Amino acid sequence: MIAKVRGKFEKFEATFVTAENPLESTVTAKAEVASINTGEPNRDGHLRTGDFFEAEKFPYIEFVSTGVRVDGDDFKVDGDLTIKGTTKPVTFDFEFAGFQSDPYGNYKAGATATTKIKREDWGLTYNAALEGGGVLIGSDVTITIELEAALQA
C-alpha cells in the first residue's frame, strides 16, 4: 500500500459506435485477463489465480456502456463493468481529444477514460498483513483507458 502498481492488459478489443448526437454513442470493450502485465512475472501469475481474477474461469473483463451524458464541461460514460463474474455499474470520466487524420490517411479519434473502483466490490478480496502493520494491497483501483480508434466504414 505504499507504492502504486501499474499494469496493463496486452490483449483487448473495443467497439465504439459514434452517433450524430454524441450522447447516443455506445462502447463495448473486453480485456483478456491472462494478458495482464505489471512488469513482474510472479505478480502477473498470481493475479491470474483464484486469489484475484481466476483467469481460467473468468477469461475476460468486460464493459458495456449504458449511456453518455454531459456533466458541466465534461462527458461521463455510464456502463456495466464485469470482473470475475460480477457486474456492477461504473462511470468513466471521458476526456475527448478530437478527430484527426494520421500520416497514413486513417481518420482517428483519441480520448482518455478514467474511473476508480473498490476491488472488493468485484470479489477481489485477497490481501496479506504486513510485518510492520497494515496490509499489502489497497482497496482502490484506478482504471485508465488511453484510446485511439480508427474510423470503420
C-alpha distance (Angstrom), angle and dihedral (degrees) to the residues before:
residue distance angle dihedral
M1 . . .
I2 3.79 . .
A3 3.81 95.9 .
K4 3.79 135.1 38.8
V5 3.77 117.3 -118.2
R6 3.78 114.1 -151.7
G7 3.74 123.9 -161.4
K8 3.75 141.5 162.3
F9 3.75 139.5 -155.9
E10 3.81 110.1 -116.2
K11 3.83 94.2 -160.4
F12 3.78 120.0 51.1
E13 3.77 143.0 129.5
A14 3.77 135.0 -157.0
T15 3.77 138.1 -178.5
F16 3.79 122.3 -154.2
V17 3.77 118.6 -169.5
T18 3.77 109.2 -165.2
A19 3.77 119.1 -158.0
E20 3.78 129.6 -158.8
N21 3.79 84.9 -109.8
P22 3.86 102.8 52.8
L23 3.82 90.0 -148.1
E24 3.82 88.8 66.5
S25 3.83 93.4 55.9
T26 3.80 120.5 115.9
V27 3.79 138.0 -156.7
T28 3.78 134.8 -164.3
A29 3.79 122.4 -177.4
K30 3.77 140.5 170.0
A31 3.77 134.8 -175.1
E32 3.79 125.5 -157.5
V33 3.80 105.6 -120.3
A34 3.83 93.8 -151.6
S35 3.80 89.1 60.7
I36 3.81 93.7 66.2
N37 3.80 113.1 136.0
T38 3.80 123.0 -174.1
G39 3.79 94.2 159.7
E40 3.82 92.3 -104.1
P41 3.85 113.1 90.2
N42 3.83 95.2 -160.1
R43 3.81 91.5 52.7
D44 3.82 91.1 45.3
G45 3.80 90.2 52.3
H46 3.81 90.8 49.8
L47 3.81 91.3 49.2
R48 3.83 89.1 57.1
T49 3.84 92.6 56.3
G50 3.79 130.9 86.8
D51 3.81 89.4 -92.0
F52 3.80 86.7 73.5
F53 3.82 129.9 -1.8
E54 3.83 100.5 -3.8
A55 3.81 89.4 -144.0
E56 3.81 97.2 -169.3
K57 3.82 92.8 57.1
F58 3.84 96.7 33.3
P59 3.82 106.0 30.5
Y60 3.81 97.3 172.0
I61 3.77 142.2 47.7
E62 3.80 107.1 -149.7
F63 3.79 138.0 -166.7
V64 3.81 127.1 -168.6
S65 3.78 119.0 -178.1
T66 3.78 119.5 -130.4
G67 3.80 97.8 -176.0
V68 3.77 149.1 -14.6
R69 3.79 121.5 -136.2
V70 3.76 142.2 171.4
D71 3.80 119.4 -116.5
G72 3.80 108.8 -175.1
D73 3.80 105.1 -57.5
D74 3.80 92.6 -19.3
F75 3.79 136.2 85.1
K76 3.81 121.5 -132.6
V77 3.79 123.8 -161.7
D78 3.79 113.4 -156.3
G79 3.77 120.7 -163.2
D80 3.77 151.2 130.9
L81 3.81 118.9 -79.4
T82 3.81 117.6 -160.8
I83 3.79 119.4 -161.8
K84 3.79 123.8 165.4
G85 3.81 92.1 -10.2
T86 3.81 94.5 -52.6
T87 3.80 119.3 113.8
K88 3.79 121.5 -161.7
P89 3.80 134.4 162.9
V90 3.80 118.6 -101.3
T91 3.78 136.1 174.4
F92 3.78 122.7 -139.6
D93 3.79 121.1 -155.6
F94 3.80 102.0 -131.3
E95 3.79 122.6 -153.3
F96 3.80 110.6 -172.0
A97 3.80 114.2 -154.1
G98 3.81 96.4 -172.1
F99 3.80 142.1 -117.6
Q100 3.80 125.6 -61.0
S101 3.79 140.0 159.1
D102 3.80 113.6 -115.5
P103 3.85 123.4 -138.4
Y104 3.83 89.5 -92.2
G105 3.81 95.7 57.8
N106 3.81 96.7 -101.9
Y107 3.79 117.0 138.2
K108 3.81 108.6 -135.4
A109 3.77 141.7 178.5
G110 3.79 126.1 -150.0
A111 3.78 131.8 -159.0
T112 3.79 145.7 149.0
A113 3.80 123.4 -134.6
T114 3.81 123.5 -169.9
T115 3.79 136.3 -179.3
K116 3.79 136.6 161.2
I117 3.80 123.0 -138.0
K118 3.80 137.5 179.8
R119 3.80 104.0 -118.1
E120 3.80 92.9 -148.4
D121 3.83 89.5 64.3
W122 3.82 86.9 69.5
G123 3.81 96.2 45.8
L124 3.81 95.4 -96.1
T125 3.80 94.9 133.9
Y126 3.82 104.4 141.4
N127 3.79 114.7 127.7
A128 3.79 140.6 149.8
A129 3.79 131.7 -144.7
L130 3.79 116.3 -116.6
E131 3.80 121.8 -131.8
G132 3.80 91.7 -126.1
G133 3.81 92.4 48.4
G134 3.77 133.5 -86.6
V135 3.78 126.9 59.4
L136 3.78 135.5 -72.4
I137 3.82 99.5 -120.2
G138 3.78 130.3 43.3
S139 3.77 123.6 -138.7
D140 3.81 100.8 -124.9
V141 3.79 120.6 84.1
T142 3.79 120.6 -174.7
I143 3.78 114.6 -151.4
T144 3.80 114.6 -158.7
I145 3.76 123.5 -177.9
E146 3.78 118.0 -165.5
L147 3.75 106.0 -169.1
E148 3.73 140.7 -174.8
A149 3.79 115.2 179.9
A150 3.81 128.3 -170.2
L151 3.79 120.0 -141.4
Q152 3.80 112.5 -108.5
A153 3.79 119.9 -160.3
